[in-house]
Amino acid sequence: MTQGCHVASHGGPSTTVLAGPVDHNGGVKSQLWAVARDMIRPRFVRALQGLVIALFSLTANIALFALAVASLALIPVVGLGFAMFPAVMEAVRWRAEIQRRFARWSDVDIPSPYRPPPHDAPIGSWRRFRWVASDPATWRDLAWLIPGAISGGVLGLVAFSIPVYGLEGVLLVPVLVALLTDWYGYGLFWPLDTVGEALLVLPQGVILLSLGLSAAPWLVWLNAEFDRLFLGPTQTAQLRQRVERLTVTRADIFDAQAAELRRIERDLHDGAQARLVSLSMNIGLAEELLRRDPAAAEQLLAEARESSGHALTELRSLVRGIHPPVLAERGLEGAVQALALATPMKVDVDVALPGRPETPVESAAYFAVAEALANAAKHSGARVAWVKMAYHAGKLRTTVGDNGSGGADPARGSGLRGIERRLAAFDGTMVVSSPPGGPTVVTMELPCVLSSPKTSPSSGTG
């Protein structure tokens, strides 16, 4: 019986394991061809990406640099540059943002360093010009245009040209061109003057194609790293962005704490407090009726006992809403499994943590998962949901998904916005993918440090 192959990727080259015996040679050949295709295809894609980068760099960069210099030169002449320079820099920033997206092809993240624009500052106004001119990122973008054109043009063309050059040899294109031109001159940059040189086209093409495909990803990555030197935020800009983010998150934390206190006060006033008042009144009436009407006093005491039970249940529920005991006793793994069991739909849980986060981070992650599952059960119409939680590179990464109708938007939902505020308090992030028709996937990351090795039960299915 023919068995398939398993491909496992862990951030590096794919590893393929052929499992079990194969009845016929065709199965082995098809598997080997699939492996070769999966290895070669992304390298060809990188070579094509190098061509795209080169074309953008050699055209847009040079044109925008010329426009920027012209707009600066017009400032002292007629003042037209005051209006032209901000408009040109908008185009430069658009070009730089495209280059940041190109960098993501090589998994190089280049954050945007720009300051937020001022209010009521249209292009052509003095405030707009002052905002653009005072932003250090403006001049870093200008300083990048020509070096970026050289780097992107050279590295991108090399990444594309060597594989194409080798592919010509593999396909014997130079030999065909030489035959068609009666061996005169060069066959597509291949000097072919003798039959012996023609016989070397194929092996040379294989070598060049292999070298080119191996080098293309690294050349594209090298260009992305070079771009990050200019287009990424400086330490000062990172500090400024950090301060701005902390200012916003601090306000969100205060709002969230105030809302939480109001909720606790409301629950105590409407629930346990009202029951305790009723309990006190029943006990007082029972004291008055104890000698005159023992039967009525006994009934009032029974009602008081029942009311005390309800008050105790509500107090326990309130405490669980502040910090669930299951979280303190069993950690995130057990607490998330308990959430899955309490959710009215099937929830698959996969938690793999080598230790426990700090208590505040653990609580934030738990309530974020609880809110995400509650939203899925209430709004998505899903039948199945899943929770995956793992720790990697100093971050607790949690994914909550469902097979519902999709369309979730943090801007329109207080639940997701609450999750975002809760995570932001710990410098965490949330990304929501919810196209119409589903599925909805909420990915949350929390920077943290794990403590002792886990002692909670293994993950399972809820």
N, C-alpha and C positions, 0 to 999 in steps of 0.2 A: 504494500500500500504506500502511496506517495504521501509524504508529509511535507508541510510547508516550512518556511523559514521565519525566524523571529529577528527583527531589526530593533535594536535598542540604542537610543541616542541619549547621551548625557552631556551635551554641550560641546562634544568633540566629534571626530569622525565616526560614522555609523559602523557598528560591529554586527556582522551577520553570522548566524550560526545555522548550519544545515542540520536538521534533526531527522534521524531515522533513515532507514534504507529506502532507496528509490528503485522502482521496478524497471525503469527504462531510462536511457541516456537523455532522452528529450527533456525529462524533468530537471536533471542536473544542468543541462545547457540553458534552459529557460531561467533557472534560478541564478546561474552565473551571469547571464545577460542582464537580468533585473538588477543584480548587484552592481555591475559595471555601469548600467544606465543611471542608477541612483547616485553613483560617485561622480560621473562625468557631467550630468545635466546641471547641477548647481554651479559647477566651474564654468560651463559655457554661459550660464546666466550672469556670473560675475564678469566675464569678458564683455558681454553686451552692456552691462551696467557701466563698465569702464568707458565704453564708447559714448554712452549717454552723458557721463560726467565730463568727458573731454569736450563734447560738442557744446554743452552749456558753458563750460569754463572758457573756451576759446572765443565764444561769441558774446554771451551776455555780460561776462565780467569785463571784457575790454570796452564794450559799448557803454556800460554803466560808468566805468571809470572816466571815460571821455566826457560823458554828460555831467558827472560830478565836478570835474575840473572846470568845465565850461560854466556851470552854475556859480561856482565860487569866484571865477574870474569876473562874472557879470555883477557881483555885489557892489564893488566901488564905482562901477561905471554908470549904470542907470538904475541900480536897486532892484533890477529884475531877479537877481539871484536870491533875494530874500524869499520870494515866492517859489522860485524854481528849485532851490536846494532842498527844501523839505519834500517836495514831490519826487525829486530824483532819489532821495534817501529812502522814501517809501518803496520804490522799486528795488533799491539795493537790499533793503531788509527782506523783501519778498524773495529775492534771489538767494540771500543767505539762509532763509528758512527752507528753501528747496534743498540747499546743500546739507542742511541739518537732517532732512529726511533721507537724502542719499546716504548719509553717514549711518543711518539705522540699518541699511542693508548689511553692514559689517558689524552690527551690534555695538556701534559707538554712539553713545548718547551725548548730544551737545545741547544743554539747556539754553533757552532763550534768555539773553542778558538785558533786554530792553526795559527801560523805565516806563511805567504806565503814562499814557498821554494826558495832558491837563484837560480840564473841561473848558468848553467854549474856546477852542484854539484851532480854527479851521486853517487849512493850508493857504498860505498867502499872508497870514497875520504874523505880527512880531512875536507873539507868545509861542506860536508853532515853531518859528525859526529858532528861538531861544531854547525851546525844549529839545529840538533835534541837535543843535550845536553843543549843548551842555551835556549831552549823554555821551560818556566815554565809548559806549558800544558803537556809536556812529563812526568815530574815527578808526576804531578797530576794524569795522566792516570795510571802510575805504582802504585801510592798509592791507586788507586781505585780498582785494580784487585782483591785483596784478600777480602777487605770489600764488594766489589760488588758481589763477588762469594757467600759470606755468606748471604748478604741481598737478592740477587736474588734467591739463592737456597732455603733459608728458606721461604721467603714470597711467592715465586712462587709455591713451593711445597704445602704450606698450602692452597693457593688459589685454587689449583687443587685438592688436596686430600680430603678436607672436602666435597665438592659437590659430588665427586665420592663415598666417603664413605657413604654419605646419599643416593645416588642413588642405591647403593647395597641393602640398607634396603628397599627402596621403591619397588624395583623389586624382593624382597624376595630371593635374591641370597644367603645370608648366610643360610637360611632355606633349600634351595635346596642342597647346599654343605653339610650341616649337615645330611640330609637324605641320600645322596649318600655315606657318610662316616660312616653311622650308629651312628650318634650323637657323634662321637669321635673327641675330640680336638676343634679347632676353625674353624668356617665357614667364611673364608676370613676376619680374624681379629675381628670377632664377637663371643664372648664366649656364646655358646648355649649348656647348659647342661640339661635344662628342657624344657617342652612344654611351660611353662609360659614365659620363656625368648624368645622363638621363637615367641610368640604372640606379644611381644613388639617390634619386629624388624621393622614393618611397621610404627608405629607412631614415633619411634626414627629416622627412616630414613627420614621421612617427615621433622622433626625438623632440623636434621643435613643438609639436602639438602637446606632448606630455609635459614638457617644461612650461609651455605657455599656460596650460590649464592648471598646473600646480602653482604658478606664480600669480595668476589673475586675482584670486581672492586676497592674497597678501598685498598686492599693489593697490587694490581698491581700499583695503583696510588702512594701509599706510597713508593714503591720501586723506582718509577720514580723520586720522590722528593729526595730520598736519593742519587740517581745517579747524580742528578743535582748539589749537593754539590761538587762533584769531577769533573764532566765532563763539567760543565758550565764554561764560562769565568769569571775570577776574575774582580774586579773593575778596576784594572790596565789594564787588557787585554781589557775590554770593552772601557776604555778611549782610548787605543791605536787604536782599531778598529774604534772608533768614529772619531779620528783624521785622520786616513787613508781615511775613507769615506768622510769626509769633504774636504780633499785635492783633492780627485777625483771629487766630486760634484762641488767644486769651479772652477776647470778647465773646467768642463762641462758648468757651468753657464757662464763663460767668453766666451766660444765658442758659446753658444747659443745666448748671447747678441750681439756678433760680427756678427753672421749670421743674426740676426733680424735687426740690424742697416744696414747691406748691403742690405737686402730686402727692407727696407723702402727707402733707398737712390736710389735703382734701380727703385722702383715703382714711386718715385717722379720724377726721371730723365726721365724715359721713358713715363710717363703718364702725370701727372698734369703740370710738368715743361714744357714739349714740347707743351702742349696745351696753356699754358699761353704765351709762346714765340710767337706761331702762332697768339694768340689773340692780342698781342701787335703789331705785324706786320700788321694785318688786320686793326686795329684802325689807325695806322700811314698812311696806304694807303688810308683809308677812309678820313682822314683829307686832304690829298693832292687832292683827287677827289671831295671833297665836293662842290666846286664852279664850276669846269670844267665839271664834270659828276655826277650829284646828284643821278642818277639811279644806277650807278656802286657803288657809295659810300654807298647807302642804302643796296645794296646786300652784300657788305663787312661787314657792321654793323650787318646784319642778321646772316652772318656766324660767326662773333665774338660773338654774343649773344649765338648761338648754341654751339660754342666751350667753352664758359664760363660755360654753363650748364654741358657739359661733364666733364670739369675740376672739377667742384663742386662735381659731382657724384663720380669721382675717389678719391677726397680728403675724402669724407664721407666714402667710402669703405676702404680707408687706415686707417682712424680713428677707424672704426669698427674692423679692424684687430689688432689694438693696445689695445683697451679696448672698447668692444661693449657697446653702450648706454643702450641696453636692459638689460645688466648685472647690470649696475649701478642702473637702475630704478626698475627692477623687481626681482633682485637677481638670484640665480642659478636656482630656479625652473622655473621662466618665461623664462630665457635665454635658458635653455635646451629644453623647449617646443618649443621655436622659432627655435632652431636648428633642432628639429624633423620635424617641418613643412617645413623647407627648404631642407630636405634630400629627394632624389628621391625614397625612399622606405618607407614602413610603419614602423613607429617607435613607440613602446609602451613606455611611460614614467611613471615612478613611483618614485616620489621624496618626501621624508618625512623628513624634517629638522625643528627642533624646533627653529632655529635661523639662523643667517648669519655668515659665517666664515669671517676672516680678508680679506681685499680686495685682497692682493697678492695671498692668498690661493684660494679664490673664482675664481680669474682669471685663475690660473693654472688648477683648476678642470674643468673650462669651456672649455679652449682650449684643454685639454686632451680628453674630451668627443667629441669635434668637430673633432679632428684628428682621433679618433677611428671610428667615424661614417663616416668620409670621406674615410678612408681605407676600411671600410666595403662596402661602395657604389661603390668604384673604383675597388677593387680587388676580393671581395668574391663572387660576383654574387648572393648575398642574396636578398630575397624578403621581409623579415621581420627582424627587429632588435629591440632591447629593451635596455632601460637605467633604472637602478635602483640606487637610491642614498639615503643613510641613514647615520645617525650619531650615533655612539655607542662607549663607552669607550674612549672618547677623540679622535676618528678618524673619518674622513669623508670617508666612504666606497662607492665606485662607481663601478658598474658593467655594462659593455657595451658588448652586445652579438649579434650575428646574426646567421641565419640558412644557411649560405653560404657553400662554398666548403672546408673551413678550410685550414690548412697548413701555417698559419701565424707564422712568426718567427722574433722576435726582432733583431736577429743577421743579418738577411738579408733584413730588411726593415727599411728605414730611418725614416718613420713615427712613428712606434712603438718605435724606439730608441729615437726619439725626445720627445715622451711622457715620456719615462723613465728618460731622462735628466731633463725635466721640473719638474717632481715630486721629483726627487732626491734633487733639490734645497731646498725643504721644508722637507727633510728627509722622503719623501714618497716612496712607493714601488709599483711595478706593476708585476702582474703575468698573463701570457698568457697561456690559454688552447685552443689549436687549432689542434685537430687530423685531419688527412686526411678524408675528407668527412664531416667535421664539427661536431657540431657547434663551432664557435669561441667565447670564453668568455675572456674578458680583465677585470681583477679585479684590481682596484687601491685604495690605502689607503693613506690618507694625515692626519698626526697629526695636530690638530687645536683646537681652542676654539671658540665656537659660541657666538655671541653677543645677540642682542635683539631678541625677538620672531618674527617669520616670519609674514610678512604682504602681501606676494605675493599670487596670486591665487592658488587654489588647483591644484594638478597634474592631468594630463589627458593623452590623447592619441594623438599622432601626426601622 
